[in-house]
Amino acid sequence: MRFEEAYSGNVFIKSHPSFEDSEAVIYGMPMDWTVSFRPGSRFGPAKIREVSLGLEEYSPYMDRELEDVRFYDAGDIPLPFGNPQRSIDMIEEYVGKILDAGKFPLGIGGEHLVSWPVFKALHKKYDDFAIIHIDAHTDLREDYEGEPLSHSTPIRKACELIGPENVYSFGIRSGMKEEFQYAKESGMHLSKFEVAEPLKTVLPELAGRNVYVTIDIDVLDPAHAPGTGTAEAGGITSKELLEAIVLIAKSDVTVIGADIVEVAPVYDHSEQTPIAASKFIREMLLGWVK
């Protein structure tokens, strides 16, 4: 499938018309085949694009405009409904092509399992990279009810792929006791409850390194993001997540790609969740694509 043929519907605001001339590629991963509570995140990418039309093109956080970054919205990967393994294989192949073309991949989910094939694609290109994981949940299970392909497992898989010492989780406030014990004993970095303050401590340690950032929208308190499949009370504000994005942008790390996942618009008739996600994407584009 050629990227130019991927999508003919709404695109993210100010998307450029050409894949070849782009620096970054937005792509959708509309999958929610393994969610453990409320489905619907497969509709997240389309809704985020739709509400992005309400964004200002200028960011006062980054002092840049969307026109300053050449990005191409390739649309959604046509994932086979109900087939997790085939979907994972397709995502890995798709992101691999983006990386081979020298573009910055910016994915929109979809459930959090979609990040796993992205990690695998990155691992083929980069000998050494770290993951910044911003989420309410540990996602460190080996399986969910005996099924290893679950949205509760991608960070455990990441630890096994690149080493737990290269995985940094922030905002965590939910998970099994065994998951927190694994994080403590394995050598990964896990910060509970907050994101911005612990990031200020960790980012100097990551200076000079390649970093991939994965953001689960449920890191936000449900007051700020009710439209998600597994909402968790006690989360951070939209303001804090924006601060974290700016901190990463102004740090000495090299962001090699990113995703934002788990927006399920059916549970948010106000559309505040996809509206927030679209703003985060704007800041990610303007702050992280160099």
N, C-alpha and C positions, 0 to 999 in steps of 0.2 A: 504493500500500500504506500503510495506516495503521500508525503505530508500535505501537499496542496489539495489532495482529494479527501482529506480527513474530515472536513467540516464545512457545512454550508449554512449553519444557523447563526445565532447571536455569537459575537466574539467579545472578548474583554475589551473595554474601552481603549481606544488608540492603538489597537493591534495593527502591526504592519502587514502589508499584503503578501510579503515574500518570505519564505523560509530561508532561502539562500542568503538574503541580506540581513538576517536577524542575528542578534547577539544571544538572545534567550528565547526559549520555546515554552509556552504554556500548553499543557495537555491535560485532558480529563481522564480519570480512572473511575468510571461509574459502576462501582462494585459494592454490594453489601450482602454477599452470599453467606458470610460466616458470622454475622453479628449475633451477639448473645442476648440482646434485649429488644430494642426497637429498630426495625429496618427503615430504610428511606434515604440513606446517604448516597445512594446511586443517583439521586436527583440533585445532589449538591452542586456539581460543576455547572450545570445549565442555569440554575438559579443564581449562582455567584456571578456568572457572566451577565445575566439579565440585569441585576441590580447595580453592576459596575457602571452602568450608563449614568447613574446619579453621582458618581464621584467627580470631584474637581480634578483637573489634570495636574495641578500644581500641589506639591507636598511641602507644607511649612516645616515638617520634621526633617526632611532631607534637603530642602531648598533646591529642588529639581522638579522638572516637569516630565510627564510620561513620554513626551516627544524626545527627551534626552536619551532614552533607551530604546533601541530597536528590538522589539519583541514580536513574536509571531504566535498567534493562538491557533494551534493545530487541531483544536476540537477534542472530542472524546475518542479514546481507543474503543473500537467496537467489540467489547468483551462478551463472551458467550454466557448467557444468563444461567446461573446456578452451577457453573463449572469453575471452582476455585483454582485448580491446578493449571488448567488451560489458560485462565485469565492471568495468572502469575507469569506463566511462560511468555504470554503476549506482551505484558508490561515490560518484562526484562528485555525482550528483543527490541521493543519500541524505544525504550530509554537508551539502550545501547547505540541505536542509530543516531539519536540526538547527540550523545557524547562523541561518537565517531565524527560527527560533523563539526565538532568544536563549539557546540552551543551549550548554554546554561539551561538545565532542565528544571522547570517549575511545575510540579504536578498538583492537581486538584482532585481530592477524593470525594466520595468513596470512603469505605471503612479503612482502618489503619493497617490491615494486612497488605494493602497495596504498596506500602513502603518497602516491604521485604524484597520484592523483585528489583526495586530501584537500588537498594543496598547491594544486591548481587551484581547488577550492571556496573555500579561504581567500583566495586571490588575488582572487576576485570580491568578497569582503566587505571586505578590509583593503587599503588603498592601500600600506601599508608594514608589513612584519613580517619577523622573522628566524626562522631555523630552527636549533635545537640538535639535532644529529645525533650519537647515541651508538651506536657500532658497532665491530665488528672490521674491517669492510671499507670501502673508500673509496666504493664504489657510484657511481663517477664515469665508468664506461664510457659511450660513446655507443651501443653495441650489444654484444650477446654473440653471437658467431658470425653476425653479420649481422642479428640481430633486435633492434630498438630497444626492444621491450617485454620487458624482462628485470629480474629482481630485482637485477641489478648496475648498473642505470641510474638509479634514482630521484633520487639526489642531484645527478647531472649535469643531469637535467631541472629540478631545483629551482634550480640555479645559473642556468640559461638563463631560467627564469621570473621570478625575483625579484632576480637579480644575485648573482654569487659572493661579493661583499663582505657579503652578508646571510646567509651559510651558515657555520655553525660546527660542525666535526666533532671528536669526541673519542674516544679509545680506539682509534684506527685502527692496525692492525698487519698489514693484508693488502691487496694491490691490485697492479695493473700499474705498472711504472715510469712509464709515460705518465700514469697517473692522479695519482700524486704530483707529477709535473711540472706537470700542469694546475692542481692545487691551489696550487702555489707561484707560478705565473705569473699566475693569474687574479685573485688578491686575496682568495680565500676563506681562512678560518681553519681549519687542520688541525693537531690535536694528536695526536701518535703515542703509543700505549701506555697513557697514563694518562687519567683523566677528572676526578677531584675537584680535583687541584691546578691544572691549567690552567683549570678552570671558575672557580676563585677569582679568577683574573686577568681572565677575559673578562666575567664577570657585571657588574662595575661599568661596563664599556663599553656594555652592553646596558640599563642602568638606564633605566626609563621607556618601554621599547619593548614592543610586542606580540611574543610569542615562541611558536612551536610547537615541541614537543619530540617527536622520534621516536627510539625506543629499539629496537635490534635485540638480542635476548637473547644473541646470540653475542659481544657485547662481553665477556661473562663468560668466564672460562677454562672449558674443558670439564669441569674438576673440579667446577665449580659449576653448569654447565648443559650436560650432555651431550646433552640432547634438542633438537637444532637441526640444520638441514639442512647447514650448512657450518661445522662447528666449527673453531676456530683456537686452537692452543696459545698460551700466553703472555698470557692475558687477565687482566682485573681480578677482584676478589672480589665476592661479593654485598654485602659490607659497604661496599665503595667505591661501588657503584652506589646503595645506600641513602643514603650520604653525599651523593652528587651530587644526588639527588632533594630532600634536605633543603636543600642549598645553594641550589637554584633556588627552593624554597618561601620561603626567608628573604631572598631577594634583592629588588631593586626592579623586576624585570621583571614583565610581565603575561602569564601563560601563557594562550593563547587556545585551546588544544587539545593533544592528545597521542595517541600510539599506542605500542604495544609489539608487536613482530612476531617471526616466525620461530621460535616454539615448536613443535617437532615431537615430540609425546609418545611416538611409537612407538619412539624411540631411547633412552628413559629409563624403564625399568621401575620405578625408585625413585620416580618422579614429582617429583624434586627441582627439575626445571626449571619445570614449571607451578606448583609450590608457590612458588618464588621469584618468578615472574611475578605471581602473585596478590597477593603481599605488596607488590610494587612498585606494583601498581594501587591497593591500599589507600592507600599513601603519596601517590600522585599525586592521588587523590581528596581526601584530607584536607589536602594541602599546596598544591595548585595551583588548586582550585576555590574562588574567593573569594566 
